[in-house]
Amino acid sequence: MENQANSKSIILNYGLYYGLVSVILSLIMYALGMHLEQNIVQMLLGFAIMIAFIILASKKFKNDNGGFMSWGQGVKIGMGIILIGIIISALYTYLFTSFIEPDFKNQIIEKSIVQWEDAGMSSDQIEMSLKMTEDYFYLSLFGGMVIGGLVLGFIFSAITSAIIKHTEEETY
């Protein structure tokens, strides 16, 4: 295939859009006072946004590529979009925890202590959990964002690509 579509521009554009939408969603949650909560609706909305951008970008690439897209190309596009979106979200999270809500770490720790007490943990267990949370807060926050986002991005990209793909070999 000589006139193959450029996946880089699609990845960059949709990755930027995905990152911006993720930041806007986070700002809305902050404005509503829900930035400390994790509920199923927020998670499902995040998944839906991720899947939507992967599907939109894959379809755009397939249309620009004469109706053809391999599974590997689809996964590459999906992972690229998610990686750019994660980088933007991580930068926003850094700005959020440093300037917008510098007390965020303490708020999370206070909420965690209440949850640990409600779960019946002993004071020694709470103290040990508290120390680990304080020591590894930012590593777990950013590491969880990157690893979780890339794993989910791969799963969603792989499934989407398997459904949308169309190769020249399938035409004959």
N, C-alpha and C positions, 0 to 999 in steps of 0.2 A: 504494500500500500504506500504509494509515493506521496500523496497529498494528505497526510495524516494531520488531524487537528492538533493544535497546541494545547496540551493539558496544563502547562505551567500557568498560563493566564487564567484559565478556569479555576485552578486550585487557589491561586492568589486572590482572585475576586471573591469567590464563594467562601474562602477561609476568612477573609476580612469581614464579609457580611455576617458569617457565623459568629465570629468573635464579637462584633458590635452588638448583635442581637443578644448574645450571652451576657455582655456587660449591661445592656439595657434591662434585661430581666433581673440581674442582680441589683441594679439601682432601684427598680420597682419594688423588689422584696425589701430592700433597706428602707425605702420611703414608707412602706406599709408596716414596718417594724417586724418583719418576718425573717430577717437576715440571720437570726440565731436558730431558727427552726428548720428541721428537715422533715418534710412530710411527703406522702406519696404523690400528691398533686404536683408539687414542685419537681420531683424526680421524673414523673411521666412527661411533664411539659419540657423539661430539659432533653429527655430522650427523643421526644417528638421533633423538637427543633433540630437536633443533631441528625436524625433520620431524614428530615425534610431537606436539609442542605445537601446531604449526600445524594439523595434522589435527584434533586434539581440539577446539581452539577454533573452527575452521571448522564442524565438525559441530555443536557446541553452538549456534553462532549460527544455523545453518540450521534446527535443530530448534526453537529459540526463535522463529524467524521464519516458522513455518508451513510449513517444508520448502523455503523459497526463499532463495537467496543468489546474487547476481550475481558475476561474476568480479572486478570492482572491489572489491566488499565483502570478498571473500576475501583479496585482496591487501592491502587496508587492514588487515584483522585480523592477517594474518601479519606484515606489516611492523611494526605496532604492538607485537606481542608480542616480536619480535626486538629492536626498539629499546629497550624496557624491560629486556629481558634483558641487552643489551649494556651499558646504563648500570649495572645492578647488577654485572655482571662487571667493568666498568672500575673501579668503586668498590672492589670486592674486590681487584682487581689492585693498585690504588694502596695499599691497606692492607697487602697482602701484601709489596709491594716496599719499603714504608716501615717497617713494624713487625714483621711476622712473619719475613720473610727479607730484611733490609736488604742483604745481600751478594749478592742475586740477580743484579744487573747484572754484578758481577765474575765470578760463576760462569758466566754465559752467555758473557762475553767470553773466559774461559779455555777453555771448551769450543769456542768458535769458532776460537780460535787453533790448537788441536790439529787441528781439521777443515781449516783452511786449510793447515797444514803438511802434513797427509796428502794434500791435493789437489795439492801441489807448487808452491804459491805462493812467490814470492821474498820475501825479507825486506822489500823496499821495498813490495811489494804487500800484505803482511801489515800493515805499519806504516800504510799508507794506509787499509786496511779497518778497522783498529783505531781510528784517529782518527774515521772516519765512524761506526762503531758507538758509540763513546763520545759523540760529539756528538749523534747522532740516536736514541739508544736508546729513550727514553720516547716520542718522537714516533712512531717506527716501531712501537713496541709498542702504544700506544693507537690510533694511526691504522690499523694493520693490523687490530686488533680491530673497530673501527667500520666501516671500509670493507669488509673481508672479510665480517663478519657481515651487513651490510646487503645486499651483493651476493648472498651465498648465501641470505639470507632472502627476497630478492625472487624469486630463481630457484625456490626451494622453494615459496614462496607462490603464485607464478604457476602452477606445475604443479599443485599441490594444488587451487587454485581452479578451474582448468580442468576437473579431474576431478570435483570435488564440486558445482560450481555447478548451480543449477536456478532458472531464472527463470520468471515467469508466462507469458512469450511462448512458452516451450518446452512449456507445459502444453496450449496450444490447438492 
